[in-house]
Amino acid sequence: MMTARANYIGLAPKAMQILMDQEAYLREQFSESGILSTALWELLKLRVSQINRCAFCVDMHSKDALSHGETVERLIGLSAWHDMPMYSTTERAALAWAEHLTQGKPVDDHCYDKAVTALGEKGLVDVTIAVNAINSWNRIVKTFKPEVGSYKPQ
């Protein structure tokens, strides 16, 4: 039996608000009108959560992606996106960048140039912030372990 863990939201509301404000910023940046779409943001959150093996976040972001119109096939294929033809050039560049950063690999000039060519400078900044955000959430959630399956999309 697992003992209850600290209520991180209740104990650090100002810190959690900083993360929520970051989410609000990202929601504005990842819109259907620009190179960075809501669908891409959902894929990034899910893929990073898969890499980090964050069960609560994988559950949450799968549900969110589906509620935003993502297909089951693309969600199932996400762990093998390199070999799946159903992802766009922009999605591939963002997913590659997300994996690179999440795995803690150094960013050499070639890697940076490839990403900035595909995403643009502003897009690369926003994808980097998005990757940082979900990595932060994954580490918090894996520590305090909210109940997997308890998340309901809004």
C-alpha positions as a Python dict, from the first residue, in 0.01 Angstrom:
ca = {
    (1, 'M'): (0, 0, 0),
    (2, 'M'): (140, 336, -101),
    (3, 'T'): (135, 613, 155),
    (4, 'A'): (-21, 941, 50),
    (5, 'R'): (231, 1186, -81),
    (6, 'A'): (250, 1561, -30),
    (7, 'N'): (-13, 1781, -194),
    (8, 'Y'): (235, 1975, -407),
    (9, 'I'): (-30, 2211, -542),
    (10, 'G'): (-156, 2303, -198),
    (11, 'L'): (189, 2331, -43),
    (12, 'A'): (348, 2542, -319),
    (13, 'P'): (65, 2732, -488),
    (14, 'K'): (286, 3020, -607),
    (15, 'A'): (531, 2781, -771),
    (16, 'M'): (247, 2587, -932),
    (17, 'Q'): (102, 2916, -1060),
    (18, 'I'): (433, 2990, -1235),
    (19, 'L'): (403, 2657, -1417),
    (20, 'M'): (36, 2725, -1498),
    (21, 'D'): (128, 3071, -1635),
    (22, 'Q'): (388, 2902, -1855),
    (23, 'E'): (115, 2666, -1980),
    (24, 'A'): (-107, 2966, -2060),
    (25, 'Y'): (177, 3124, -2260),
    (26, 'L'): (228, 2799, -2453),
    (27, 'R'): (-144, 2763, -2522),
    (28, 'E'): (-131, 3104, -2693),
    (29, 'Q'): (178, 3015, -2895),
    (30, 'F'): (59, 2674, -3010),
    (31, 'S'): (-243, 2770, -3213),
    (32, 'E'): (-390, 2639, -3534),
    (33, 'S'): (-289, 2956, -3716),
    (34, 'G'): (88, 2923, -3688),
    (35, 'I'): (363, 2671, -3756),
    (36, 'L'): (315, 2540, -3402),
    (37, 'S'): (-27, 2382, -3362),
    (38, 'T'): (-223, 2260, -3062),
    (39, 'A'): (-192, 1910, -3210),
    (40, 'L'): (188, 1941, -3210),
    (41, 'W'): (190, 2064, -2850),
    (42, 'E'): (-15, 1763, -2744),
    (43, 'L'): (221, 1528, -2930),
    (44, 'L'): (523, 1689, -2761),
    (45, 'K'): (370, 1655, -2415),
    (46, 'L'): (284, 1292, -2477),
    (47, 'R'): (618, 1196, -2632),
    (48, 'V'): (824, 1358, -2356),
    (49, 'S'): (602, 1190, -2096),
    (50, 'Q'): (660, 855, -2268),
    (51, 'I'): (1037, 906, -2258),
    (52, 'N'): (1019, 1004, -1891),
    (53, 'R'): (786, 710, -1818),
    (54, 'C'): (538, 934, -1639),
    (55, 'A'): (223, 722, -1626),
    (56, 'F'): (-11, 996, -1503),
    (57, 'C'): (108, 1235, -1775),
    (58, 'V'): (89, 972, -2051),
    (59, 'D'): (-271, 906, -1948),
    (60, 'M'): (-351, 1280, -1926),
    (61, 'H'): (-192, 1382, -2254),
    (62, 'S'): (-337, 1088, -2445),
    (63, 'K'): (-684, 1193, -2329),
    (64, 'D'): (-617, 1560, -2406),
    (65, 'A'): (-483, 1479, -2753),
    (66, 'L'): (-790, 1269, -2833),
    (67, 'S'): (-1022, 1542, -2703),
    (68, 'H'): (-847, 1789, -2937),
    (69, 'G'): (-911, 1565, -3239),
    (70, 'E'): (-589, 1364, -3255),
    (71, 'T'): (-622, 1017, -3407),
    (72, 'V'): (-567, 695, -3218),
    (73, 'E'): (-327, 579, -3492),
    (74, 'R'): (-99, 879, -3445),
    (75, 'L'): (-99, 835, -3068),
    (76, 'I'): (-18, 465, -3097),
    (77, 'G'): (256, 538, -3350),
    (78, 'L'): (417, 815, -3149),
    (79, 'S'): (673, 594, -2978),
    (80, 'A'): (796, 490, -3326),
    (81, 'W'): (743, 824, -3502),
    (82, 'H'): (1082, 802, -3679),
    (83, 'D'): (949, 520, -3894),
    (84, 'M'): (587, 630, -3929),
    (85, 'P'): (479, 834, -4234),
    (86, 'M'): (191, 1010, -4057),
    (87, 'Y'): (385, 1299, -3902),
    (88, 'S'): (462, 1625, -4082),
    (89, 'T'): (808, 1771, -4135),
    (90, 'T'): (742, 2027, -3860),
    (91, 'E'): (618, 1759, -3621),
    (92, 'R'): (925, 1546, -3694),
    (93, 'A'): (1161, 1836, -3628),
    (94, 'A'): (985, 1924, -3302),
    (95, 'L'): (974, 1562, -3185),
    (96, 'A'): (1343, 1516, -3265),
    (97, 'W'): (1426, 1833, -3071),
    (98, 'A'): (1210, 1722, -2778),
    (99, 'E'): (1378, 1382, -2762),
    (100, 'H'): (1723, 1539, -2789),
    (101, 'L'): (1661, 1781, -2502),
    (102, 'T'): (1477, 1531, -2283),
    (103, 'Q'): (1761, 1282, -2318),
    (104, 'G'): (2006, 1551, -2208),
    (105, 'K'): (2216, 1540, -2523),
    (106, 'P'): (2440, 1837, -2602),
    (107, 'V'): (2311, 2080, -2863),
    (108, 'D'): (2588, 2125, -3117),
    (109, 'D'): (2570, 2373, -3405),
    (110, 'H'): (2452, 2113, -3657),
    (111, 'C'): (2164, 2001, -3432),
    (112, 'Y'): (2067, 2362, -3358),
    (113, 'D'): (2083, 2469, -3724),
    (114, 'K'): (1869, 2174, -3833),
    (115, 'A'): (1603, 2255, -3570),
    (116, 'V'): (1598, 2631, -3633),
    (117, 'T'): (1571, 2573, -4010),
    (118, 'A'): (1264, 2357, -3960),
    (119, 'L'): (1096, 2553, -3680),
    (120, 'G'): (1226, 2910, -3713),
    (121, 'E'): (1385, 3097, -3424),
    (122, 'K'): (1058, 3178, -3245),
    (123, 'G'): (926, 2827, -3301),
    (124, 'L'): (1245, 2675, -3163),
    (125, 'V'): (1223, 2893, -2852),
    (126, 'D'): (860, 2795, -2795),
    (127, 'V'): (922, 2424, -2855),
    (128, 'T'): (1215, 2441, -2612),
    (129, 'I'): (995, 2606, -2349),
    (130, 'A'): (726, 2343, -2410),
    (131, 'V'): (977, 2061, -2367),
    (132, 'N'): (1110, 2223, -2050),
    (133, 'A'): (755, 2261, -1917),
    (134, 'I'): (653, 1899, -1965),
    (135, 'N'): (983, 1774, -1827),
    (136, 'S'): (917, 1984, -1516),
    (137, 'W'): (564, 1850, -1480),
    (138, 'N'): (683, 1491, -1534),
    (139, 'R'): (937, 1519, -1256),
    (140, 'I'): (689, 1675, -1014),
    (141, 'V'): (417, 1421, -1092),
    (142, 'K'): (654, 1121, -1074),
    (143, 'T'): (759, 1240, -728),
    (144, 'F'): (414, 1305, -581),
    (145, 'K'): (222, 1038, -778),
    (146, 'P'): (-135, 1154, -832),
    (147, 'E'): (-366, 864, -915),
    (148, 'V'): (-323, 742, -1272),
    (149, 'G'): (-655, 748, -1454),
    (150, 'S'): (-806, 1019, -1235),
    (151, 'Y'): (-759, 1294, -1496),
    (152, 'K'): (-1064, 1399, -1695),
    (153, 'P'): (-1023, 1630, -1999),
    (154, 'Q'): (-1203, 1962, -1973),
}
